[in-house]
Amino acid sequence: MRNTMEIDGYRAIVQFDPDIEMFRGEFVGLNGGADFYARDVSGLRREGAASLRVFLEMCEEDGVEPGRRYSGRFNVRIPSELHANVVVAAAAEGKSLNQWITDTLGNRVAPGMA
């Protein structure tokens, strides 16, 4: 997936900040914030690993689970016409609406992320 980096099993979003001419990484899916900066990819990996290590140590000290838990449920509001078209597309493939959406979303993310 574009603009992502995995460090020690944790995923981060990476963007370039033109104001400081550095790349910024921010871990996602954590029970807190952990970000890092560097001028190149190897620096990002090194700084990301250091930031993550500090975050995980703080979680351990505080007795906090580092990873956010997701329920597997979320509500999405879409236009009624799109809703109707998605129901038709799911039925045409012999799937429930839930299974069709799950499959479609799974096909849009990088392998191993679904």
Disulfide bonds with the S-S distance in Angstrom:
none
